[in-house]
Amino acid sequence: TSPMPIRPPPGMPVQVSLAKTLPPVKFKFTIRKADGNELGLECTRDYSHKVLVVRSIAPNSAVDSWNRQCIQHQEKAIQLEDKIYRVNDVSLDPDRMFKECQEKRLCTIYVWRGEGGPEDEQAQQPSNSGFRAEASDFVPLSLANILEAADGAVSPPAGLAPP
């Protein structure tokens, strides 16, 4: 015999959080608001994680239209509890991101779905920019500076002579 399924008591809602069972998803999309049409996202500001959290999506809005176009790629459809961590060039400031969504007709929206947030991912990845944090200035070197620093150990390429 097969085991009996465990059921909650009658009237008790069952909640399943896919965010805790699926790996985090990060994506971006660009959306254009039509004249007189709203973006259609109701978000709360999460100041501790510096994100906007999606609470509802208005029917017949720009985001609702985007979601209908995501039939082949449902993972890129905006869902409740998604975290918006950047809008255009604005990040780390929920108030400014919210304002950007309201004021701009064209928005590139960066979304994080799952536990944690983009700040957790950034903290785990070492920086590979090649720049030193203690460097105070960026000074481009000329060919003359390079040859001078090499103290005669290097000759200029044929046809190039320092001024």
Number of C-alpha atoms within 10 A of each C-alpha: 3 4 5 6 6 6 8 9 8 6 6 8 8 8 6 8 8 11 15 11 10 11 11 15 15 18 13 15 13 12 16 16 18 12 7 6 12 17 24 19 22 14 20 17 18 15 12 8 18 21 28 26 24 19 14 15 19 13 11 13 17 19 21 17 15 18 18 11 13 13 11 9 9 12 14 19 19 22 17 14 17 21 29 29 25 26 27 15 10 17 16 17 18 25 17 14 23 21 12 18 20 15 9 14 15 16 20 17 19 18 25 22 25 19 16 14 20 22 13 11 10 10 9 8 8 7 10 6 6 6 9 8 6 6 7 7 6 7 6 7 8 11 15 13 12 14 16 13 11 11 10 10 8 11 11 13 8 6 5 9 11 11 6
